[in-house]
Amino acid sequence: MWSHVYDPLGSPWLSTLAASIPVIVLLGALGLFHVKAHKAALLGLATSLLVAIGVFGMPAELAASATLLGAANGLLPIGWIILNVIFLYQLTERKGQFAILRESISGITTDRRLQLLLIAFCFGAFFEGAGGFGTPVAVTGAMLIGLGFSPLAASGLSLIANTAPVAYGALGTPITTLAKVTGLDVLQISSMVGRQMTLFAIIVPFWLLIAFCGWRNTMRIWPAVLVAGLSFAIPQLIVSNTMGPELVAVIASVCSIAALVGFLKVWKPKEIYTSTAGTMGGEAANGAKAIIADKHHGYSSGEVIRAWLPWLILSVAVFAFGSPTIKKLLDSIFTLEIQWPGLHNLIYKMPPVVTEPHLEAAIYKFNLLSTTGTGILVAALISALIMGYRPSEMLKVYKETFWSLRYSLTTIVAMLALGYVTRFSGVDITLGLAFSHTGVFYPFFGTLLGWLGVALTGSDTAANVLFGGLQKASAQQLGLSPILMTAANSSGGVMGKMIDAQSIVVASTATQYYGKEGVILRFVFFHSLALACLVGLVVSAMAYLPPFTALVIHP
């Protein structure tokens, strides 16, 4: 048995500095020294082990066990999702179906700004709400690269767009998990997150377009951007405050897709924007020229339907496999809950993070049948049969896809291993405690704590597990609403999603931008931090400034 020590050096500042070393090494290797992602991840993992064992006193056998548990979670569910999404994309690309899909989207709009808005923001929000765990970035990144967007644009903009729905994640999982961790009412947390994120559901589409093509080019299509944002924000606010968190992102994204497509039937921009790189620079994907198809693309309705069919099947499969009823059914057929050897209930989490010493569970759920990645694989196999692939051809494409992703999968495994080592060693909590000592400024810095949690763990759900209890305890000590601050952990966390190394690797993989993860990180970092600070300011206003204080829910 071992207990967390949050100030191993006897100085909060020195202990916090030591705790930050793995983060500094990882982000520095990626962003400053241009180290390839899989090498940077392994270097970060090695550093985290040294800090956990050498500074925080974690027994080596516990650290090794945490590493293996993180690696297992990297393979399933994250790696499994990426592998099968790229497999589906390769199947459609090789049969020419993606070329038809690309030109059919041009039939809706030939304007690259509007294509980006529809795919990255609207479609991405649906896949986040239905599947989460990297699915939206993988799918939208692959679609944008297929449409001819530059690799940096496809990667970075998919990450920026994947913000507004992340607080609710896959069928409300981050919120329901936060409620379980804190013991607070799930509908109250859901409502509070909805109120905090309403403004950002409107801001993010504008931010996305400005990052792509600049202020002037964005303002030339402001009516469409506003329609996409409002049609997402209003349903999100209503559903989150009346029905709970489960279907918030799904319903809001479907409303946004329908509203934007309907609006584009009656409204057209005066000038068509054709750049696939925007103001970001870079070449078109795979050397492709930025050719805009004519509105009358020449394909029959049947050909267009067949081109869209794999992605429609994917949408249905992801939603179905994410639904509680089907997931429960598949789990009843086969699932293993493994109490991870050498780690489960062997580590005490200590006050002030918890009110009394609390044993940390370490359970690995091997639910291959019900995981989102399996749903994607089923969709890919069904689509392959429809497209006329023979089993031997499918197997060949799958093997080639796996080989092309070997470094990306290695990176994801190492990233998750790093996250689990820092979590079980208490390193993450030491960083979090530094934020909790900011007194009257805590609403702002507490929100940034959620941002940090997602940046470290790659998951809003994991960040809520990590810091939810700390947010509640800190809020109560400072006389703030615990509902406000636990919700802020999730709301602030969504902005950290675009800079977590796991998501960046997913984006680089989906867009075939291998080895350029540092370029993506440098592009998205400012957007991530700036948006997180804006969320912090909104939460601070709710904490202290009338009339915003009237929006706060008290348990």
Buried (B, 14 or more C-beta within 10 A) or exposed (E): EBEBBBBBBEEBEEBBBBBBBBBEBBBBBBBEEBBBBBBBBBBBBBBBBBBBBEBBBBBEEBBBBBBBBBBBBBBBBBBBBBBBBBBBBBBBBBBEBBBBBBBBBBBBBBBBBBBBBBBBBBBBBBBBBBBBBBBBBBBBBBBBBBBBBBBBBBBBBBBBBBBBBBBBBBBBBBBBBBBEBBEBEBBBBBBBBBBBBBBBBBBBBBBBBBBBBEEEBBEBBEEBBBBBBBBBBBBBBBBBBEBBBBBBBBBBBBBBBEBBEEBBEEEBBEEEBEBBBBEBEBBBBEEBEBEBBEEEBEBEEEBBEBBBBBBEBBBBBBBBBBBEEBBEEBBEEEBEEEEBEBBBEBBBBBEBBBEEEBEBEBEBBEBBBBBBBBBBBBBBBBBBEBBEBEEEBBEEBBEEBEEBBEBBBBBBBBBBBBBBBBBBBBBBBBBBBBBBEBEEEBBBBBBBBBBBBBBBBBBBBBBBBBBBBBBBBBBEEBEBBBBBBBBBBBBBBBBBBBBBBBBBBBBBBBBBBBEBBBBBBBBBBEBBBEBBBBBBEBBBBBBEEEEBEEBBBEB
